[in-house]
Amino acid sequence: MLLHDAAFCVIIETMAENEIIRRPLPEGARLRCFKIGGAGFQVVEETAEVAFHEEGAMHWVDIQGIHRDQLYDLLDVYGLHPLHREALSEVGQISRVFPANGALFLEFSALESWEKSNLRRISILHRKNFILTVHRFPIPGVEELITQLGEGHAEWTRNTDTLLYHLLDHLLDGTFQQLMNAREAVIELNDLFEEHPDELEDQDVHGTRRSINRLAISCEDQYYVISALQALDQDNIDLSFPKEFLRDLLAHAQYANRYANRLDDRAKELKFLLQTSLQERTEGRLRTMTIIMAIFTPLTFLAGIYGMNFAYIPELAWKYSYFVLLGVMGVTASVLLIIFWRRGWFD
């Protein structure tokens, strides 16, 4: 796989002064620049000049691990519209799609992984022969596309429009993978509930449902972005997506959104069944305790009478009084057990 990490500097050729600018990157940040042209998919070395207007070449710059408030000054070398620089520098809480100055900005959320079910924001800027992606944490769909392009599939990307399509398609594929993981998690919980209901805990279902809810939010965001992209006037943003591309993306986004909602419904149903089962178990325990209390109440009454400190209790002087009292207690307990059993208290 062809990758490049510019861990210490960003090297870029400005359009105005035609000179190399070196800018320090924050610790832990990662910048990768890829050129896609006649030679296929190439990694631009950090000592090379990046000619963004090289005829017949496209460039994809991926920035990861930089705080958004540190991006604004870093992005000025790309000649971006101020609205796009501001959008890239601020994390949106909702999905956004808007064109400006012939370029297109997209932002939505994606799940990092099923094990780490945190919503991650990814921003994409598209203009002629140039795509910029910005995300704080790794996004599986981005890494998979870079891997496949590096393995010789650059023929997919005839221009930045098709590159954007494949990027969105891989992001949706990553969402579908998380949906399959969510499906397996729900199936495992259902099987455990049917086979060993006592081993299933409420927090297990709650954790799975929480992850599914976040996945559903991600699906809603992606569906909104694709829908808004289809509604845009592409002539004004220099974007020429074939209609079948958009239809394909929209169909995938719609299905993912519906499937996430169905999984959430199944998780809700499982949670309801578990709560019902727990309630029945609690009621059974309370019924058992009630029976025990009902049996021991008359026995405690008898013990209380003969535990009184009166000076004279006639039957205490009788030789067989102790055994008679034990017998009365045993008969009383047995009669109560028979009554409770006939009335179905033990069912």
N, C-alpha and C positions, 0 to 999 in steps of 0.2 A: 504494500500500500504506500502511495506517495503522499507524504505529509511534510509540513514544514512548520516549526514553531519559532516565531521571532520573539524570543523571551526578553530581549533587552532593548530592541529599537524597532521603530517602524520606518521603513525606507520607501520613499515614494517620489515620483517625479511630478512636480507641480506644473500646471498648465501654463501659468503666467511666466515664471522665471526659469523654467527648464533646469532646475537644480535639485540635488538630492537633499532631502530634509530628514534628519534623524531625531526621533522623539522617543524619550524613554517610556517604556511601558511599566505599569505598576507590577509589583511582585505578584506572581501567580497568574498574570494575564497571558493570553495566547492569541497571536495573530497569524493567520495563514492566508497566503495569496496564491491563487491558482490561475493560470492562463490556459484558455481553451481556444485552440486555433488549428492551423493546418497540421501541426505536429501532435495533435491530440491534447491530452490533459497533462499539463506541466506545472510543477511547483516552481514558483519564482524565488530564486535564492535571495537571501537578505542583502547581499552585496550588489545585486543587479538593479538596473533601472527598470522601473515599472512603467511602461509606456501605455497609458490607458487608452490612447487614441491610435494605437498601432492598428493599421488597416487589416481587417480580417480576423482580429483577435478579440476574445472576450476575457474579462477578468471577474473572478469571484473572490471577494475578501471576506473572511470569516473571523470575527472578533469574539473571544470568549473570556469570561472571568474579569471583566472590567466593570467597576461600579458606573452606573449611568451618569452620575454627576461628574465623572472624569472623562467622559466621552466627547463633550462638546468641543473642547479645544483640539482634541485629537482628530476630529472629523473635518476640520476646516480645510485640510489638504485635498479632500476629495471633491471640493467645489460643489457641495450640496446646497440645496435651497434651505434658507433659514428655518422654514417650517419642518423640513425633514430632519435637520440637525437637532432641533428642539424635541421632536418626537422620538428620535433615537436616544436622546439623553435623558428622557423621562420615562419611567416605567408606567405604562397605562394599566389601570385596573380592569378595563374592559377592552374588548377587541376593537381595533381601529383599522379603517381602510380609507385612504384618501390620496388623490393625485395632486401634484403641485409641480409646476415648471417642467412638464413632460415626463416626470418620474412618478413612480407609484410606491406608496408605503403601506405595508401590511404588518399587523401585530396581533398575535393571539397566543394562547397558552398551549402547553404540551406537558404530558406527564413524563417525568424523568425515567421512572421504571415502576413496576408494580411493587417491588420491595420498598422503594422510596417514593411513595405516592404523593409527592409534592408538585404543585403546579409551577411550571417554569415558563417564563415569558420569552418569546423569540420575536425579534423584529427583522423584517426583510425590506430592503430598499432595492427597487428595480428601475434601471434606466437603460438606454441603448448601450449595449456592449459592456454592461457593468451591473453586478449584483453584490450587495453588501448584506451580510447577516450578522446580527448582534444578539448574544445570549449570555447570561451570567453563568449558567451551568451547562454541562454536556446535554445535547439533545440527540437521542438515538437516530432519528431519521436523517439528521445532518451528517452524522458520522457514517451511516450506511451508504449515503449517496457519494460521499468523498471516496469511500473504499471502492465502490463499484466503478466510479470514473477512473480511479487510479489503476484499476485492473483491466482497462482497455475498452470501456464502454462510452468513450467520449463521442461516438457517433450519435448518441442520443441527443446531444446538445448542438443543434445546428445554429442556434442563436440563443440570446439570453431569455427569450420567451420560452423556448422549450426547456432551458435550464431551470427557469422558475417553475414550470409545470412539473418537472421531475422532482424538484425540491419539495413542492407542496404535496405531490403524490407520495413521496417517501415519509413525510411527516404524517400523512393520513395512514400510511401503512404501519407506522409506529403506533398510532392510536389503535388500529385494529389488533395489533399484537397485544396491547394492554387489555383490550376487550376480551380476547381469548383467555388471557391470564385471569381476568375477573370472572369469566364463565367457569373456568376450572375451580376457582376458589369457592364459588357458589355451589357447584356440584359437590365438592368435598364436604362443605358444611351440611348440605342436604343429606348426603350419605351418612355422615356422622350422627346427624339428628335421628335418622331412621334406625340405625344399627346400635348406636350407643348414646341415647339422648342424655344420660346423666353426665357424660363427659363433655358435652357442648356447653360452653359458658357464654353468657350474654356479651361479654367484652369481645369474644371472637367474632360474633356476628356484627357487633357495632364497629369493629375495626375494618372489616371487609366492606360494610356499607359506607363507611366514611371514605374509603378509597374509591368505591364506585361513584360516590357523589362527586368527588374531584374529577374523576374520569368523565363523568357526564358534563361537568362544566367545561372541560377541555373540548369535548365533542361539540357543545353548543357554540363555543368560540370559533372553532374551525368551520362549522357550518355557516355561521354568520359571515365570516371572511369570504368564503367561496361564493356565497349568495351575493354579497356586495360586489365581489369581483366580476361576477356575471352581469350585474346591472350597470357597470361602468361603461362609459363611452370610450372604447379602447383607442379610437382615433386621436383623442386628445392627450393620451399618455404614451404614445409610441409603443403600444402593446398589441400584438397581433396573434392572440391565442386562437387556434382553430376551435370552432364551436364544439367539436367532439371532445376536445381536451377539457373544456369547461363542463360539459355535460358529464363526463366521466368523473371529474373531481366532485361535482355537486352530488351525483348519485352516491358516491362513496361517503361523502360527508353526511348526507341524509340518512343513509343506512346506519352509519356509526352512531348518529344522534338517537335514532329510534332504538337501536340495540342497547345502548347505554341506559335508556329509560326502562327498557324491559328488564335488564339486569337489576336495576334499582327496585323495580316492582317485586322481583323475585326475592331480593334481599329483605324488603319490607315484609313480605309474606312469611319468610323464614323467621324473621324477628318476632312477628306476631305469634307464630306457632310455638316458638321457644318460650315466649312470655306466657302463653296459655299453659304450656307444659309445666313451667316453673310455678305458676299459680295453682295448678292442680296438685303438684307435689306439696306445695305449702299448705293447701287445704287438707291434704291427706295427713300431714304431720299434725296439724291443728286438731283434726278429728281424733287422731290417736291420743293426743294429749287430753282431749276432752273426755274420752272414754276412761282413761286412767284416773283423771280427777273425779269423774262420776263414781268410779268403783271405790276409790279410797276415801271419798267424803264420809260415807256412813261408818267406815272402819275407823276413821279418825275421830268421828263422833263418839263411838264406843270407847276408844282409847282415852278420849278426853274425859268421859264420865268417870272411868275408873282411875283416872290420874288425879282426881280431886282429893284435896287434903282434908276430908271430913274425918272426924274422930271415930265415927261408927258407920260402916257400910256392911249390912248383914251378910250378903252373899260372899264377902271376902273370907269369912270364917269357914265357908263350906269347903270340903276336901277337894271336890271336883270342879270348882268354879273356874279355875284357869283353863282347863280343857274344854269346858262348856263354852267359854267366851271365844276361844280359838275356833271352835266348831261353828258358832254363830257367825263369826267373821267370814269363815270359809264359805258357808252356805250363802251369805249375803253377796259375796263377790261372785259366786257361781251363778246365782239367780240374775244378777245384773248383767253378767257376760252373755247369758242365754237371751235375755231381753234385747240387748243391743245387737246380737247376732241376728235374731229373727226380724228385727226392724231394718236390717241392711246397713248398719253402721260400718261394717268391716268390708263392704264392697268397694 
